[in-house]
Amino acid sequence: MKLKHLALSLALVVLAATSALAGKVTVHFFVVPASLSTTQINAFNDYLVRTAGGFTASRSFGGALNSAGKDYAPDNLSYTVSAQKDLSREIGAYIKTQLGQKDVFLLTWPANRLDD
């Protein structure tokens, strides 16, 4: 669980340091397997740019819900996306239908973008 918090904290720091939309936004945090093909990942990245205007992604390592006590550490890509509206249904649907993932780990929360 500590690794998830670390990844989330890192994503928030990177998100705060980059340009984002002004005013009220919804922040989306989700993971996809790094084992997806380069074609799938590139298409997903393009989709996020078209849909939300951009993304922040980083490689993450850690256990899954059912990995407690097992020698299992999946290799994932963690994404953070901010948008003027909640895109969780759209992003979740893309992950399921286009990336072939049965389960989706996706968190959202409201945020304010502070301009200089």
SULZI-V940820 format. One record per residue. N is the residue number from 0. PHI is phi in degrees with one decimal (* if undefined). PSI is psi in degrees with one decimal (* if undefined). Layout:
N,PHI,PSI + N,PHI,PSI
This chain:
0,*,-33.6 + 1,-61.4,-36.5 + 2,-65.9,-38.1 + 3,-62.6,-41.6 + 4,-65.2,-40.6 + 5,-62.6,-45.7 + 6,-62.4,-41.8 + 7,-64.7,-43.9 + 8,-62.1,-44.4 + 9,-61.1,-43.6 + 10,-62.0,-40.3 + 11,-66.8,-39.1 + 12,-63.5,-46.3 + 13,-63.4,-42.0 + 14,-61.8,-43.2 + 15,-67.0,-28.6 + 16,-82.9,-13.6 + 17,-103.2,167.3 + 18,-69.6,139.8 + 19,-146.1,-178.0 + 20,-71.8,146.3 + 21,-80.5,151.3 + 22,83.2,-150.0 + 23,-73.5,133.9 + 24,-138.6,165.0 + 25,-110.6,129.0 + 26,-97.2,133.6 + 27,-118.0,129.7 + 28,-124.3,127.2 + 29,-153.6,163.2 + 30,-126.9,149.5 + 31,-135.7,153.7 + 32,-63.9,135.2 + 33,-71.2,-12.3 + 34,-78.1,-2.8 + 35,-60.9,156.1 + 36,-67.7,156.3 + 37,-58.3,-38.3 + 38,-61.6,-45.0 + 39,-64.3,-44.4 + 40,-65.2,-43.5 + 41,-63.2,-41.7 + 42,-65.2,-39.4 + 43,-65.2,-43.7 + 44,-60.5,-43.5 + 45,-61.1,-42.3 + 46,-59.2,-44.0 + 47,-65.5,-36.8 + 48,-65.4,-44.6 + 49,-66.8,-39.7 + 50,-83.1,-43.2 + 51,-116.7,-8.3 + 52,93.1,-5.1 + 53,154.7,-174.7 + 54,-165.8,164.4 + 55,-122.6,130.4 + 56,-131.7,147.0 + 57,-150.2,154.5 + 58,-75.9,137.9 + 59,-133.6,151.4 + 60,-129.4,141.3 + 61,167.8,176.0 + 62,-82.7,163.5 + 63,-105.9,174.3 + 64,-51.7,-43.3 + 65,-96.4,16.9 + 66,-98.4,1.2 + 67,-56.1,126.5 + 68,77.8,2.9 + 69,-109.6,160.1 + 70,-88.3,70.1 + 71,-138.2,121.6 + 72,-140.0,95.2 + 73,-66.4,153.7 + 74,-104.2,115.1 + 75,-123.6,166.0 + 76,-109.4,125.2 + 77,-98.9,130.8 + 78,-116.7,143.4 + 79,-126.6,129.4 + 80,-133.7,133.5 + 81,-113.0,142.6 + 82,-149.1,161.0 + 83,-70.6,-11.9 + 84,-142.9,167.4 + 85,-73.0,116.4 + 86,-107.7,16.7 + 87,-61.0,-39.2 + 88,-64.8,-43.6 + 89,-66.8,-45.7 + 90,-65.7,-45.1 + 91,-59.5,-42.4 + 92,-64.0,-40.9 + 93,-62.7,-45.3 + 94,-59.9,-40.8 + 95,-71.9,-50.2 + 96,-81.2,-43.3 + 97,-90.0,-29.1 + 98,-102.8,-3.8 + 99,69.4,27.3 + 100,-94.3,127.0 + 101,-71.0,-44.7 + 102,-111.1,145.6 + 103,-125.3,127.6 + 104,-100.5,108.9 + 105,-144.4,122.9 + 106,-113.1,144.7 + 107,-133.8,153.4 + 108,-157.9,151.2 + 109,-75.5,148.4 + 110,-148.6,164.8 + 111,-115.2,133.4 + 112,-90.3,121.5 + 113,-96.0,122.8 + 114,-92.6,154.6 + 115,-67.6,*
